[in-house]
Amino acid sequence: MRKALLVKLAVAGMLVLTVATCLAQTSGHAPLLTQAPAGKWAIVLHGGAGVIQRSSMTPERDKAYRAGMDEAVRAAAAVLDANGSAVDAVEAALKKLEDNPLFNAGKGAVFTADGKNELDAAIMDGKTMMAGAVAGVTRTKNPISLAKAVMLQSPHVMLIGAGADQFAASVGLTQVDPSYFFTEERWQGLVRQLKKDGKPIPPRPAGAPPEPTKPIAQLETPDAHKWGTTGIVVRDRQGNIAAGTTTGGVQGKRWGRVGDSPIIGAGTYASNESCGVSATGSGEYFIRLTVARTICSLVQYKGMHLQDAADDVIQRQLTALHGDGGIIAMTPDGQIAWSFNSPGMFRARLVEGGEIQMGIYKDEP
Ligand code: ASP
């Protein structure tokens, strides 16, 4: 009798599994891995949120963005596989995205209304609660490494402008001519925006390559990629969380504007007591809602599940204020989440021993 029941249960279990697999296959997606097992490292990354739709992406661009995220995730994974720290993994991944002209960070950053690239970045170590941030840097090749140096090699948390670049040089970080950050696509994006807004167009930056002879239309990036900041949250094998964010900010910014990315608690936060978060979107709203810290506070003080906390802040609070964008997040016990209210967000996650799961558009898991 008991044996018969067990057989029935086993058959029912197999049926459920088969149906679930079929459903996953017919929707074309494997279900997302939302919980990393203890003792294994885990990575969740974003490459910016915005009006990113299939209709505005060529298959080549889609592929290139996915390859960029893949490269960054693998850089973090290599550090973690070698028993490296979450902080070092954050830096390794974000350096790749800063060096990749497709993303709005480092080379490929958006331009200010004055035709400059002003870069912001932050990193936080959830184990020590130490943090480093920089804003408005123009000469340091990898702002995320500078943020890390501020955290580990200075008594401060945040440095800005020329002073931050000076500190970078003093600790031996590669300095470049500001024209290093120039890309034609971002420049044309600025020109297009300023024309549309009836604002003056600054001269082409000194040191930029000569104006292309191809018709400009061919080089235009659709306004789609309005945001494009990059960020990552990592848990290492020891269970420590670290988070980092790096960006050129928003296109056409003026007056030394700084967004949420380098503001600890707004665009970036990590604590082994609660969670790690990196954000992307309309920074002013993320600052006002202290998005990253609020999500972690909901987890820490209300005992909320990470995904519910993230959805509460992004889908409810941010949306109510008419802010756009999203976040990626992870807890020390291995919960992984993302949430965004924009049509798309470049995003990827990987747990040690598993496959990279990646998405761009809203209809992906
Ligand atoms: N959050 C960034 C900022 O406001 C922009 C972005 O995410 O692309 O500076």
Boltz pocket constraint, residues with backbone or C-beta under 6 A from the ligand:
constraints:
  - pocket:
      binder: B
      contacts: [[A, 48], [A, 49], [A, 104], [A, 226], [A, 227], [A, 228], [A, 229], [A, 247], [A, 248], [A, 249], [A, 250], [A, 258], [A, 259], [A, 260], [A, 261], [A, 267], [A, 279], [A, 280], [A, 281], [A, 282], [A, 283], [A, 284], [A, 325]]
      max_distance: 6.0
